[in-house]
Amino acid sequence: MAYTVDGVELDTDDQGFLLEPNYSEEIVKLIAEAEGIKLTDDHWAVVNYMRDEYKENGHTPNFRNMLKGYSEIRPGTDSKFLYDLFPLGPAKQAAKVAGLPQPLGKGGY
């Protein structure tokens, strides 16, 4: 599977994660649609959080660290909130929708 953004085909792995990060808004929309996710402001906030984490650390957080880190930005965030947004697993699915490579191990650090 590959996604095309601005006429450029972006390669993915066998699970649909980009091999190289792409920070365009268009890729988020394309992957979210493929995942059956209708984007809301809450989705975008998590996508931006995951992108910031990737840029800062070179990988995305596992679910536990994601929940802890994101709740510092949005107090009151719980696992249900994140699973409602990304039902196939917030750490992995949010990274995928954000246009990032597949997380390491069980979802990053």
DRENTORKOL-3810 file (N, C-alpha, C; in nm, 4 decimals):
REM DRENTORKOL-3810
@n.u->0.0852; n.v->-0.1175; n.w->0.0000; ca.u->0.0000; ca.v->0.0000; ca.w->0.0000; c.u->0.0895; c.v->0.1234; c.w->0.0000
@n.u->0.0486; n.v->0.2223; n.w->-0.0720; ca.u->0.1210; ca.v->0.3486; ca.w->-0.0752; c.u->0.0188; c.v->0.4611; c.w->-0.0803
@n.u->0.0589; n.v->0.5755; n.w->-0.0329; ca.u->-0.0253; ca.v->0.6949; ca.w->-0.0383; c.u->0.0416; c.v->0.7942; c.w->-0.1314
@n.u->-0.0399; n.v->0.8725; n.w->-0.2023; ca.u->0.0139; ca.v->0.9735; ca.w->-0.2914; c.u->-0.0257; c.v->1.1111; c.w->-0.2393
@n.u->0.0763; n.v->1.1932; n.w->-0.2152; ca.u->0.0559; ca.v->1.3300; ca.w->-0.1666; c.u->0.1320; c.v->1.4238; c.w->-0.2596
@n.u->0.0611; n.v->1.5218; n.w->-0.3136; ca.u->0.1211; ca.v->1.6196; ca.w->-0.4055; c.u->0.1956; c.v->1.5502; c.w->-0.5199
@n.u->0.1377; n.v->1.4405; n.w->-0.5711; ca.u->0.1968; ca.v->1.3701; ca.w->-0.6831; c.u->0.3140; c.v->1.2798; c.w->-0.6483
@n.u->0.3475; n.v->1.2713; n.w->-0.5197; ca.u->0.4589; ca.v->1.1873; ca.w->-0.4763; c.u->0.4029; c.v->1.0652; c.w->-0.4043
@n.u->0.4455; n.v->0.9470; n.w->-0.4487; ca.u->0.4004; ca.v->0.8243; ca.w->-0.3842; c.u->0.4874; c.v->0.7969; c.w->-0.2626
@n.u->0.4217; n.v->0.7779; n.w->-0.1488; ca.u->0.4914; ca.v->0.7532; ca.w->-0.0228; c.u->0.4795; c.v->0.6050; c.w->0.0110
@n.u->0.5922; n.v->0.5396; n.w->0.0283; ca.u->0.5934; ca.v->0.3964; ca.w->0.0558; c.u->0.5531; c.v->0.3664; c.w->0.1992
@n.u->0.4893; n.v->0.2508; n.w->0.2147; ca.u->0.4474; ca.v->0.2048; ca.w->0.3465; c.u->0.4993; c.v->0.0636; c.w->0.3704
@n.u->0.4950; n.v->0.0222; n.w->0.4967; ca.u->0.5274; ca.v->-0.1162; ca.w->0.5284; c.u->0.4033; c.v->-0.2015; c.w->0.5063
@n.u->0.4105; n.v->-0.3284; n.w->0.5401; ca.u->0.2981; ca.v->-0.4186; ca.w->0.5143; c.u->0.1757; c.v->-0.3907; c.w->0.6003
@n.u->0.1908; n.v->-0.3068; n.w->0.7046; ca.u->0.0772; ca.v->-0.2703; ca.w->0.7895; c.u->0.0231; c.v->-0.1308; c.w->0.7589
@n.u->0.0792; n.v->-0.0659; n.w->0.6576; ca.u->0.0302; ca.v->0.0645; ca.w->0.6153; c.u->0.0948; c.v->0.1842; c.w->0.6829
@n.u->0.2008; n.v->0.1617; n.w->0.7604; ca.u->0.2743; ca.v->0.2729; ca.w->0.8213; c.u->0.3723; c.v->0.3289; c.w->0.7193
@n.u->0.3863; n.v->0.4601; n.w->0.7164; ca.u->0.4853; ca.v->0.5211; ca.w->0.6279; c.u->0.6251; c.v->0.4768; c.w->0.6686
@n.u->0.7118; n.v->0.4589; n.w->0.5694; ca.u->0.8504; ca.v->0.4216; ca.w->0.5992; c.u->0.9307; c.v->0.5428; c.w->0.6452
@n.u->0.8930; n.v->0.6593; n.w->0.5965; ca.u->0.9555; ca.v->0.7860; ca.w->0.6366; c.u->0.8454; c.v->0.8791; c.w->0.6843
@n.u->0.8711; n.v->0.9587; n.w->0.7880; ca.u->0.7653; ca.v->1.0477; ca.w->0.8366; c.u->0.7251; c.v->1.1514; c.w->0.7321
@n.u->0.5978; n.v->1.1878; n.w->0.7364; ca.u->0.5465; ca.v->1.2928; ca.w->0.6496; c.u->0.4570; c.v->1.3797; c.w->0.7370
@n.u->0.4855; n.v->1.5079; n.w->0.7415; ca.u->0.4158; ca.v->1.5982; ca.w->0.8327; c.u->0.3071; c.v->1.6823; c.w->0.7657
@n.u->0.2652; n.v->1.6426; n.w->0.6473; ca.u->0.1615; ca.v->1.7196; ca.w->0.5791; c.u->0.0243; c.v->1.6899; c.w->0.6396
@n.u->-0.0661; n.v->1.7851; n.w->0.6252; ca.u->-0.2042; ca.v->1.7623; ca.w->0.6690; c.u->-0.2726; c.v->1.6619; c.w->0.5779
@n.u->-0.2348; n.v->1.6633; n.w->0.4520; ca.u->-0.2979; ca.v->1.5742; ca.w->0.3544; c.u->-0.2777; c.v->1.4272; c.w->0.3899
@n.u->-0.1574; n.v->1.3906; n.w->0.4344; ca.u->-0.1337; ca.v->1.2500; ca.w->0.4672; c.u->-0.2198; c.v->1.2065; c.w->0.5845
@n.u->-0.2401; n.v->1.2952; n.w->0.6811; ca.u->-0.3258; ca.v->1.2624; ca.w->0.7952; c.u->-0.4671; c.v->1.2322; c.w->0.7464
@n.u->-0.5168; n.v->1.3163; n.w->0.6573; ca.u->-0.6518; ca.v->1.2959; ca.w->0.6050; c.u->-0.6632; c.v->1.1648; c.w->0.5279
@n.u->-0.5632; n.v->1.1334; n.w->0.4454; ca.u->-0.5658; ca.v->1.0106; ca.w->0.3665; c.u->-0.5616; c.v->0.8855; c.w->0.4546
@n.u->-0.4715; n.v->0.8841; n.w->0.5514; ca.u->-0.4576; ca.v->0.7663; ca.w->0.6370; c.u->-0.5788; c.v->0.7521; c.w->0.7280
@n.u->-0.6277; n.v->0.8632; n.w->0.7814; ca.u->-0.7470; ca.v->0.8568; ca.w->0.8666; c.u->-0.8643; c.v->0.7984; c.w->0.7887
@n.u->-0.8821; n.v->0.8415; n.w->0.6663; ca.u->-0.9906; ca.v->0.7882; ca.w->0.5838; c.u->-0.9730; c.v->0.6376; c.w->0.5625
@n.u->-0.8500; n.v->0.5951; n.w->0.5339; ca.u->-0.8223; ca.v->0.4531; ca.w->0.5133; c.u->-0.8474; c.v->0.3722; c.w->0.6412
@n.u->-0.8291; n.v->0.4361; n.w->0.7564; ca.u->-0.8503; ca.v->0.3708; ca.w->0.8856; c.u->-0.9954; c.v->0.3806; c.w->0.9322
@n.u->-1.0786; n.v->0.4517; n.w->0.8563; ca.u->-1.2181; ca.v->0.4675; ca.w->0.8949; c.u->-1.2404; c.v->0.5668; c.w->1.0069
@n.u->-1.1497; n.v->0.6635; n.w->1.0182; ca.u->-1.1563; ca.v->0.7642; ca.w->1.1243; c.u->-1.2001; c.v->0.8973; c.w->1.0651
@n.u->-1.3047; n.v->0.9553; n.w->1.1232; ca.u->-1.3490; ca.v->1.0888; ca.w->1.0852; c.u->-1.2788; c.v->1.1873; c.w->1.1793
@n.u->-1.1901; n.v->1.2664; n.w->1.1255; ca.u->-1.1058; ca.v->1.3544; ca.w->1.2069; c.u->-1.1847; c.v->1.4657; c.w->1.2760
@n.u->-1.1519; n.v->1.4855; n.w->1.4030; ca.u->-1.2056; ca.v->1.5946; ca.w->1.4832; c.u->-1.0883; c.v->1.6762; c.w->1.5364
@n.u->-1.1184; n.v->1.7843; n.w->1.6046; ca.u->-1.0120; ca.v->1.8634; ca.w->1.6677; c.u->-0.9345; c.v->1.7790; c.w->1.7682
@n.u->-1.0027; n.v->1.6891; n.w->1.8388; ca.u->-0.9341; ca.v->1.6023; ca.w->1.9350; c.u->-0.8350; c.v->1.5099; c.w->1.8643
@n.u->-0.8724; n.v->1.4562; n.w->1.7480; ca.u->-0.7791; ca.v->1.3732; ca.w->1.6716; c.u->-0.6549; c.v->1.4541; c.w->1.6333
@n.u->-0.6788; n.v->1.5744; n.w->1.5833; ca.u->-0.5659; ca.v->1.6589; ca.w->1.5405; c.u->-0.4735; c.v->1.6913; c.w->1.6577
@n.u->-0.5298; n.v->1.7133; n.w->1.7747; ca.u->-0.4466; ca.v->1.7435; ca.w->1.8918; c.u->-0.3561; c.v->1.6249; c.w->1.9253
@n.u->-0.4111; n.v->1.5045; n.w->1.9179; ca.u->-0.3301; ca.v->1.3850; ca.w->1.9451; c.u->-0.2272; c.v->1.3648; c.w->1.8340
@n.u->-0.2663; n.v->1.3843; n.w->1.7100; ca.u->-0.1723; ca.v->1.3732; ca.w->1.5973; c.u->-0.0559; c.v->1.4695; c.w->1.6178
@n.u->-0.0838; n.v->1.5928; n.w->1.6528; ca.u->0.0237; ca.v->1.6914; ca.w->1.6734; c.u->0.1119; c.v->1.6534; c.w->1.7920
@n.u->0.0514; n.v->1.5985; n.w->1.8968; ca.u->0.1293; ca.v->1.5512; ca.w->2.0113; c.u->0.2242; c.v->1.4392; c.w->1.9664
@n.u->0.1730; n.v->1.3426; n.w->1.8909; ca.u->0.2563; ca.v->1.2309; ca.w->1.8456; c.u->0.3691; c.v->1.2799; c.w->1.7539
@n.u->0.3385; n.v->1.3735; n.w->1.6681; ca.u->0.4417; ca.v->1.4285; ca.w->1.5795; c.u->0.5502; c.v->1.5006; c.w->1.6598
@n.u->0.5086; n.v->1.5785; n.w->1.7592; ca.u->0.6060; ca.v->1.6480; ca.w->1.8441; c.u->0.6952; c.v->1.5486; c.w->1.9182
@n.u->0.6350; n.v->1.4424; n.w->1.9707; ca.u->0.7122; ca.v->1.3395; ca.w->2.0407; c.u->0.8122; c.v->1.2727; c.w->1.9461
@n.u->0.7690; n.v->1.2446; n.w->1.8245; ca.u->0.8568; ca.v->1.1818; ca.w->1.7266; c.u->0.9736; c.v->1.2747; c.w->1.6920
@n.u->0.9424; n.v->1.4010; n.w->1.6682; ca.u->1.0484; ca.v->1.4970; ca.w->1.6342; c.u->1.1481; c.v->1.5119; c.w->1.7489
@n.u->1.0984; n.v->1.5123; n.w->1.8715; ca.u->1.1846; ca.v->1.5328; ca.w->1.9882; c.u->1.2647; c.v->1.4080; c.w->2.0247
@n.u->1.2033; n.v->1.2903; n.w->2.0118; ca.u->1.2663; ca.v->1.1681; ca.w->2.0610; c.u->1.3088; c.v->1.0689; c.w->1.9531
@n.u->1.2655; n.v->1.0917; n.w->1.8293; ca.u->1.2996; ca.v->0.9992; ca.w->1.7225; c.u->1.2088; c.v->0.8781; c.w->1.7156
@n.u->1.1093; n.v->0.8718; n.w->1.8024; ca.u->1.0090; ca.v->0.7652; ca.w->1.8033; c.u->0.8905; c.v->0.8134; c.w->1.8845
@n.u->0.7840; n.v->0.7372; n.w->1.8776; ca.u->0.6618; ca.v->0.7747; ca.w->1.9495; c.u->0.6523; c.v->0.6974; c.w->2.0805
@n.u->0.5733; n.v->0.7487; n.w->2.1752; ca.u->0.5616; ca.v->0.6816; ca.w->2.3043; c.u->0.4723; c.v->0.5577; c.w->2.2987
@n.u->0.4966; n.v->0.4655; n.w->2.3921; ca.u->0.4028; ca.v->0.3547; ca.w->2.4077; c.u->0.2760; c.v->0.4110; c.w->2.4711
@n.u->0.1736; n.v->0.3283; n.w->2.4845; ca.u->0.0453; ca.v->0.3795; ca.w->2.5316; c.u->0.0546; c.v->0.4415; c.w->2.6704
@n.u->0.1221; n.v->0.3760; n.w->2.7603; ca.u->0.1326; ca.v->0.4272; ca.w->2.8977; c.u->0.1956; c.v->0.5667; c.w->2.9006
@n.u->0.3061; n.v->0.5832; n.w->2.8293; ca.u->0.3717; ca.v->0.7143; ca.w->2.8249; c.u->0.2911; c.v->0.8160; c.w->2.7456
@n.u->0.2195; n.v->0.7686; n.w->2.6452; ca.u->0.1325; ca.v->0.8571; ca.w->2.5680; c.u->0.0225; c.v->0.9133; c.w->2.6576
@n.u->-0.0404; n.v->0.8261; n.w->2.7338; ca.u->-0.1476; ca.v->0.8684; ca.w->2.8236; c.u->-0.0952; c.v->0.9697; c.w->2.9259
@n.u->0.0184; n.v->0.9402; n.w->2.9840; ca.u->0.0779; ca.v->1.0301; ca.w->3.0830; c.u->0.1151; c.v->1.1650; c.w->3.0210
@n.u->0.1828; n.v->1.1613; n.w->2.9068; ca.u->0.2277; ca.v->1.2843; ca.w->2.8425; c.u->0.1132; c.v->1.3681; c.w->2.7896
@n.u->0.0159; n.v->1.3025; n.w->2.7273; ca.u->-0.0953; ca.v->1.3772; ca.w->2.6701; c.u->-0.1847; c.v->1.4354; c.w->2.7797
@n.u->-0.1950; n.v->1.3667; n.w->2.8924; ca.u->-0.2785; ca.v->1.4193; ca.w->3.0007; c.u->-0.2165; c.v->1.5440; c.w->3.0636
@n.u->-0.0874; n.v->1.5657; n.w->3.0404; ca.u->-0.0254; ca.v->1.6906; ca.w->3.0852; c.u->-0.0711; c.v->1.8070; c.w->2.9970
@n.u->-0.1014; n.v->1.7780; n.w->2.8709; ca.u->-0.1494; ca.v->1.8791; ca.w->2.7773; c.u->-0.2995; c.v->1.8993; c.w->2.7928
@n.u->-0.3699; n.v->1.7888; n.w->2.8086; ca.u->-0.5157; ca.v->1.7915; ca.w->2.8227; c.u->-0.5521; c.v->1.7200; c.w->2.9524
@n.u->-0.5513; n.v->1.7921; n.w->3.0634; ca.u->-0.5840; ca.v->1.7293; ca.w->3.1920; c.u->-0.7184; c.v->1.6571; c.w->3.1875
@n.u->-0.7228; n.v->1.5447; n.w->3.2541; ca.u->-0.8445; ca.v->1.4655; ca.w->3.2564; c.u->-0.8507; c.v->1.3598; c.w->3.1479
@n.u->-0.7495; n.v->1.3558; n.w->3.0611; ca.u->-0.7456; ca.v->1.2538; ca.w->2.9568; c.u->-0.7324; c.v->1.1171; c.w->3.0226
@n.u->-0.8141; n.v->1.0239; n.w->2.9768; ca.u->-0.8033; ca.v->0.8867; ca.w->3.0255; c.u->-0.7948; c.v->0.7922; c.w->2.9063
@n.u->-0.7760; n.v->0.6646; n.w->2.9347; ca.u->-0.7594; ca.v->0.5682; ca.w->2.8260; c.u->-0.8845; c.v->0.5585; c.w->2.7393
@n.u->-1.0020; n.v->0.5721; n.w->2.7982; ca.u->-1.1258; ca.v->0.5652; ca.w->2.7201; c.u->-1.1287; c.v->0.6760; c.w->2.6148
@n.u->-1.0891; n.v->0.7955; n.w->2.6529; ca.u->-1.0854; ca.v->0.9083; ca.w->2.5590; c.u->-0.9970; c.v->0.8738; c.w->2.4386
@n.u->-0.8779; n.v->0.8219; n.w->2.4644; ca.u->-0.7848; ca.v->0.7907; ca.w->2.3555; c.u->-0.8333; c.v->0.6730; c.w->2.2714
@n.u->-0.8919; n.v->0.5726; n.w->2.3362; ca.u->-0.9454; ca.v->0.4586; ca.w->2.2603; c.u->-1.0689; c.v->0.4973; c.w->2.1791
@n.u->-1.1458; n.v->0.5928; n.w->2.2257; ca.u->-1.2588; ca.v->0.6414; ca.w->2.1464; c.u->-1.2099; c.v->0.7071; c.w->2.0173
@n.u->-1.0943; n.v->0.7736; n.w->2.0247; ca.u->-1.0375; ca.v->0.8389; ca.w->1.9067; c.u->-0.9686; c.v->0.7393; c.w->1.8144
@n.u->-0.8927; n.v->0.6479; n.w->1.8730; ca.u->-0.8120; ca.v->0.5525; ca.w->1.7973; c.u->-0.8384; c.v->0.4112; c.w->1.8499
@n.u->-0.9505; n.v->0.3515; n.w->1.8080; ca.u->-0.9968; ca.v->0.2258; ca.w->1.8669; c.u->-0.9083; c.v->0.1040; c.w->1.8437
@n.u->-0.8201; n.v->0.1072; n.w->1.7467; ca.u->-0.7335; ca.v->-0.0079; ca.w->1.7217; c.u->-0.6061; c.v->-0.0051; c.w->1.8053
@n.u->-0.5982; n.v->0.0892; n.w->1.8978; ca.u->-0.4808; ca.v->0.1041; ca.w->1.9833; c.u->-0.4246; c.v->0.2430; c.w->1.9657
@n.u->-0.4457; n.v->0.3298; n.w->2.0631; ca.u->-0.4076; ca.v->0.4702; ca.w->2.0479; c.u->-0.2617; c.v->0.4945; c.w->2.0114
@n.u->-0.1682; n.v->0.4253; n.w->2.0729; ca.u->-0.0271; ca.v->0.4535; ca.w->2.0458; c.u->0.0095; c.v->0.4201; c.w->1.9012
@n.u->-0.0314; n.v->0.3032; n.w->1.8543; ca.u->0.0039; ca.v->0.2632; ca.w->1.7180; c.u->-0.0825; c.v->0.3329; c.w->1.6137
@n.u->-0.2133; n.v->0.3348; n.w->1.6340; ca.u->-0.3005; ca.v->0.3929; ca.w->1.5324; c.u->-0.2809; c.v->0.5435; c.w->1.5219
@n.u->-0.2583; n.v->0.6123; n.w->1.6326; ca.u->-0.2342; ca.v->0.7566; ca.w->1.6272; c.u->-0.1035; c.v->0.7861; c.w->1.5542
@n.u->-0.0008; n.v->0.7040; n.w->1.5767; ca.u->0.1264; ca.v->0.7230; ca.w->1.5051; c.u->0.1058; c.v->0.7029; c.w->1.3551
@n.u->0.0283; n.v->0.6018; n.w->1.3200; ca.u->0.0011; ca.v->0.5728; ca.w->1.1793; c.u->-0.0719; c.v->0.6897; c.w->1.1138
@n.u->-0.1790; n.v->0.7356; n.w->1.1771; ca.u->-0.2581; ca.v->0.8466; ca.w->1.1231; c.u->-0.1749; c.v->0.9740; c.w->1.1169
@n.u->-0.0816; n.v->0.9906; n.w->1.2094; ca.u->0.0036; ca.v->1.1097; ca.w->1.2118; c.u->0.1051; c.v->1.1111; c.w->1.0981
@n.u->0.1150; n.v->1.0001; n.w->1.0230; ca.u->0.2100; ca.v->0.9945; ca.w->0.9124; c.u->0.3501; c.v->0.9593; c.w->0.9572
@n.u->0.3584; n.v->0.8813; n.w->1.0655; ca.u->0.4875; ca.v->0.8436; ca.w->1.1220; c.u->0.5157; c.v->0.6961; c.w->1.0956
@n.u->0.6438; n.v->0.6567; n.w->1.0997; ca.u->0.6772; ca.v->0.5150; ca.w->1.0840; c.u->0.6198; c.v->0.4324; c.w->1.1998
@n.u->0.6131; n.v->0.3027; n.w->1.1782; ca.u->0.5612; ca.v->0.2129; ca.w->1.2803; c.u->0.6417; c.v->0.2251; c.w->1.4092
@n.u->0.5739; n.v->0.2341; n.w->1.5237; ca.u->0.6438; ca.v->0.2457; ca.w->1.6516; c.u->0.7320; c.v->0.1253; c.w->1.6798
@n.u->0.8330; n.v->0.1481; n.w->1.7596; ca.u->0.9246; ca.v->0.0413; ca.w->1.8004; c.u->0.8545; c.v->-0.0519; c.w->1.8982
@n.u->0.8902; n.v->-0.1762; n.w->1.8947; ca.u->0.8414; ca.v->-0.2734; ca.w->1.9929; c.u->0.6914; c.v->-0.2688; c.w->2.0080
@n.u->0.6452; n.v->-0.2469; n.w->2.1298; ca.u->0.5020; ca.v->-0.2433; ca.w->2.1591; c.u->0.4509; c.v->-0.1009; c.w->2.1603
@n.u->0.4968; n.v->-0.0175; n.w->2.0724; ca.u->0.4411; ca.v->0.1172; ca.w->2.0627; c.u->0.5352; c.v->0.2261; c.w->2.1075
@n.u->0.6655; n.v->0.2068; n.w->2.0957; ca.u->0.7590; ca.v->0.3142; ca.w->2.1257; c.u->0.8316; c.v->0.2973; c.w->2.2563
@n.u->0.8691; n.v->0.4074; n.w->2.3167; ca.u->0.9493; ca.v->0.4008; ca.w->2.4385; c.u->0.8652; c.v->0.3814; c.w->2.5605
END
